[in-house]
Amino acid sequence: MDLSFILNHLGEEREDYFNAVAPPVMQTSNFAFRTVDEMRRGLREEFSYPAYTRGVNPTVEMLREKMAALEGAEDALVFASGSGAIASAVMSNVNQGDHIVSVRNPYSWTNTLFTKLLPGFGVEASFVDGNDSENFERAIRPDTRILYLESPNSFTFELQDLRAVSAIAKKHGILTMIDNSYSSPLYQQPLKLGIDLSIHSATKYIGGHSDTIAGIVCGSREMMRRIFDSGYMTLGGVAAPFNAWLLLRGLRTLELRLERSSESAVKIIRFLEKEPAVEKIYYPLYEGNPQYELARSQMEKAGGLFTIALRANSVAEVERFCNSLKRFLLAVSWGGHESLVMPRCLGMAPDSKEAGYNLVRFYVGLEDPQTLIDDIRQALQTLAP
């Protein structure tokens, strides 16, 4: 099945809705049945048939089918947010007394799930340096149920060897899941490398317009059914039909947007590597990355997200640099048309010298790359020589 067909046509049975070229928004909470027996079947098989939009909605189903195909998965589920997708996937697969091994420094709300919410229900998590796959093996206990990955992560872009971690998990009969938001399913397909569940913050590249929030979990039909019958239906954090429609719109241009963002990021990195005010560049497919060969073996490309370490003497200098940028918006997230910047020092005191105070993350959107380079050049001039 070719990529263009998935993005533009898969799951869109146009004869069912007046041959409209764009898919409709089925903005309804309820679906009617012709007979009691039909209603009984619909409620019994709510995983596959529309009865109530908290379970199945036709607009959401189109997105579900496309995302599964993009990931090479049997099925997918769509949630109201990326953190909702992660929480439901994890909580549907652990019980009191179970243990999780997670890569260290995961996304902040994933960290909160593991360190604050789940311990209250008797679920413990250990955190390991994922650069060495053997650290996962060493952390496994008899009660370990999940190995949780985030590759690349979303600030300094450390990777885990997905094939190696998957082999370890299979040896012990443990479920693997990964936050694949950085790469999108176009640039990394973890299931083909042996991972069980691939999770996305669809707010990012999949939505692509900075106007909707959603999360997606992809995996086997059996696992999707398990999550559906547990965290999905019980917690109710499902995507609204209109949000799914916005994501379907985003998929139309996903390939083009990613290509533009990736190409522009590489051009900007080539400029930055020659700048004396830049101490280090963090980007999975940057030749200076010690995990460069691993990145090449797992990823097609690396998108538009990179981080630099500035030769800055204080948080105030980092802030001055960021405040001087005119073409980058100070904002979280990524994946939209607009370029963004986010300093690590956001949560630090003005006089802090905490590790990483000089890190600044950039997202390169769809603007002209030379314009963005010129903007970064003038901002670098604010740093003390």
C-alpha positions, 0 to 999 in steps of 0.5 A, spaced: 500 500 500 503 506 497 504 512 502 500 517 498 494 512 497 494 511 505 494 519 506 489 521 501 484 515 500 485 509 505 478 508 509 474 514 505 468 510 502 466 516 499 460 513 496 457 513 503 457 520 504 455 523 497 462 522 494 464 528 497 472 529 496 473 531 503 471 526 509 465 529 513 465 530 520 460 525 524 459 530 529 454 526 533 454 522 540 449 517 538 447 512 533 440 509 532 439 502 530 433 499 526 431 493 531 433 491 538 437 485 536 441 490 531 442 494 537 444 488 542 449 487 537 452 494 536 453 494 544 456 487 544 461 489 539 462 496 540 470 495 538 468 495 531 461 498 530 458 505 532 453 506 537 456 511 542 462 516 539 466 515 546 467 508 543 467 508 535 465 514 530 466 514 523 470 520 522 475 517 528 475 510 524 478 513 518 484 516 522 484 510 526 485 506 519 490 510 516 495 511 522 495 503 523 497 503 516 502 508 516 505 504 522 505 497 519 500 496 525 494 491 525 490 497 528 490 503 532 486 507 537 485 515 537 485 519 544 484 526 546 491 527 547 498 524 547 499 524 554 492 520 554 494 515 549 500 514 554 497 513 560 491 509 557 496 504 554 500 503 560 494 503 565 491 498 561 497 493 561 499 493 569 496 491 575 497 492 583 504 490 584 507 490 577 513 494 575 515 498 569 522 499 566 522 506 563 528 510 559 530 516 564 528 523 563 521 521 559 516 526 557 514 530 563 507 528 564 509 521 562 514 522 568 509 524 572 505 518 571 510 513 573 513 517 579 506 520 582 500 517 579 501 509 578 505 508 585 498 510 588 496 504 585 501 500 587 505 500 580 513 501 581 517 504 575 525 504 575 529 509 570 535 507 566 540 510 561 537 507 555 544 508 551 546 502 553 540 496 552 543 492 557 541 497 562 534 494 561 536 487 562 539 489 568 533 492 571 528 487 569 525 484 575 520 478 576 514 483 576 516 487 570 511 488 565 513 494 561 519 496 558 518 504 556 522 507 550 522 514 548 527 514 542 529 519 540 527 523 546 524 530 545 530 535 548 537 532 547 534 526 542 538 520 545 536 514 542 535 506 544 537 500 540 529 498 538 531 491 536 536 490 542 531 492 547 525 488 543 529 482 543 530 483 551 523 484 552 521 478 548 526 473 552 522 475 558 515 476 555 515 483 557 511 488 553 515 494 549 512 501 548 515 507 545 513 514 544 514 515 537 512 523 536 519 525 534 519 521 528 512 520 526 510 514 522 514 516 516 521 517 519 520 511 524 516 505 524 518 501 531 513 495 530 517 493 524 523 493 529 520 489 534 516 494 538 509 492 541 506 499 541 508 505 538 505 512 541 504 519 538 502 525 540 498 527 534 498 534 536 505 535 533 507 533 525 500 529 524 496 535 526 501 539 523 497 546 524 498 547 531 490 547 532 488 541 535 490 536 540 490 528 540 494 522 541 494 515 537 496 508 539 498 503 534 499 495 535 496 489 534 488 488 534 489 484 540 492 489 544 488 495 541 482 491 544 485 490 550 486 497 551 479 499 548 476 495 553 480 498 559 483 505 559 480 507 552 472 506 554 473 507 562 477 513 562 474 516 556 479 520 554 477 519 546 478 524 540 472 528 538 470 527 531 472 534 529 479 533 532 479 527 528 477 531 522 483 536 523 488 530 523 485 527 517 486 534 514 493 534 517 495 527 514 494 530 507 500 534 507 504 530 512 509 528 507 511 534 504 511 538 511 516 533 514 520 533 507 520 541 508 522 541 515 527 536 515 531 539 509 531 546 512 533 544 519 539 540 515 541 547 512 540 551 519 545 546 522 550 546 517 550 554 519 550 553 526 556 548 526 560 553 524 558 558 529 563 559 535 557 561 539 554 554 539 558 549 543 554 543 541 548 541 536 543 535 538 540 532 532 539 524 531 542 525 524 548 530 525 554 526 524 557 529 530 552 525 534 555 519 538 549 515 536 549 517 529 549 510 526 544 507 530 539 513 528 541 511 521 539 504 522 532 506 525 530 512 522 529 515 515 530 522 517 530 526 523 525 532 522 525 539 524 527 538 531 534 540 534 537 543 540 543 547 541 548 548 547 550 556 547 556 558 549 553 562 554 555 564 561 548 565 564 541 564 564 540 571 562 544 571 556 540 565 554 534 569 555 537 575 551 538 570 545 531 567 545 528 574 546 532 577 540 529 572 535 524 575 531 522 569 526 521 563 532 515 563 536 517 562 544 512 556 545 512 549 546 510 543 542 512 542 534 510 540 528 506 546 525 507 551 520 511 556 524 518 555 527 519 555 535 524 556 540 524 553 547 530 554 552 531 549 557 532 554 563 525 556 563 524 552 570 531 555 572 533 561 577 536 567 573 543 565 577 542 558 575 548 554 573 544 547 573 546 542 567 543 544 561 541 551 562 545 553 556 540 548 551 535 551 547 531 547 542 529 549 535 523 547 531 524 549 524 517 550 520 515 551 513 518 558 513 524 560 508 530 557 511 535 563 509 530 567 513 531 563 519 538 563 519 539 570 518 534 571 524 539 566 528 545 569 526 543 576 529 540 573 535 547 570 536 550 576 536 547 578 543 552 573 546 558 576 550 564 574 546 
